[in-house]
């Protein structure tokens, strides 16, 4: 990648290959990335689990790889219990 801006709009997938959302922005402090804002999209697992959610922030340590797509750890996926609490 040539710059951090190249990551915006990239598709994000889980380790198991499920579509999670799109990178919206990176959070940088002292020239170090500490998190990524991932936007919920129509066909994403995120929108199915947390309807009405606009997105989530994923800490940098849960990002497995960045290339043509972004891979995230399973730990970044909200649990079903957390999704139920969000709906209530």
C-alpha positions in Angstrom: 0.0 0.0 0.0 1.2 3.5 -0.8 -0.7 5.2 2.0 -3.2 4.7 4.8 -5.9 6.2 2.6 -5.7 3.2 0.3 -7.3 1.1 3.0 -10.6 3.1 3.1 -13.4 1.3 1.4 -11.6 -2.1 1.5 -13.8 -5.1 2.2 -13.3 -6.8 5.6 -13.7 -10.5 6.1 -13.5 -12.8 9.1 -10.9 -15.6 9.3 -13.7 -18.0 8.3 -14.4 -16.0 5.1 -17.6 -14.2 6.1 -18.0 -10.7 4.8 -17.9 -8.3 7.9 -18.1 -4.8 6.4 -16.0 -2.0 4.8 -13.1 0.0 6.3 -14.4 3.5 6.9 -11.4 5.1 8.7 -8.3 4.5 10.8 -7.6 5.9 14.2 -4.1 7.1 14.5 -2.2 8.4 17.5 1.5 9.3 17.6 1.9 7.9 14.1 0.6 4.5 15.2 -2.7 2.9 14.2 -4.7 1.8 17.3 -8.1 1.0 15.7 -10.3 0.8 12.6 -13.8 1.9 12.1 -15.7 -0.7 10.1 -18.9 0.3 8.4 -21.8 -2.1 8.4 -23.2 -2.8 4.9 -26.3 -4.5 3.7 -24.9 -8.0 3.2 -22.4 -8.1 6.0 -22.5 -10.4 9.0 -22.3 -7.3 11.2 -25.6 -5.9 9.8 -27.3 -9.3 10.3 -26.1 -9.6 13.9 -26.7 -6.0 15.0 -29.4 -4.6 12.9 -29.4 -0.8 13.0 -25.8 -0.6 13.9 -23.8 1.7 11.7 -20.5 0.0 12.4 -17.9 -1.0 15.0 -14.4 -0.1 16.0 -11.9 -2.9 15.8 -8.6 -2.6 17.7 -5.5 -3.0 15.6 -4.4 -6.2 17.4 -7.5 -8.0 16.0 -6.5 -7.2 12.4 -4.9 -10.3 10.9 -3.9 -9.0 7.5 -4.3 -6.0 5.2 -4.0 -6.4 1.4 -6.6 -6.4 -1.3 -9.0 -7.3 1.5 -8.7 -7.0 5.3 -8.9 -10.1 7.5 -10.0 -9.8 11.2 -9.8 -12.2 14.1 -12.9 -14.1 15.2 -12.6 -12.2 18.5 -13.7 -9.0 16.7 -17.1 -10.4 15.9 -19.7 -9.4 18.5 -21.2 -12.4 20.3 -24.9 -13.2 19.8 -25.5 -12.2 23.4 -24.0 -8.7 22.8 -26.1 -8.4 19.7 -29.3 -9.2 21.6 -28.4 -6.5 24.2 -28.0 -3.9 21.5 -31.5 -4.7 20.2 -33.2 -4.2 23.6 
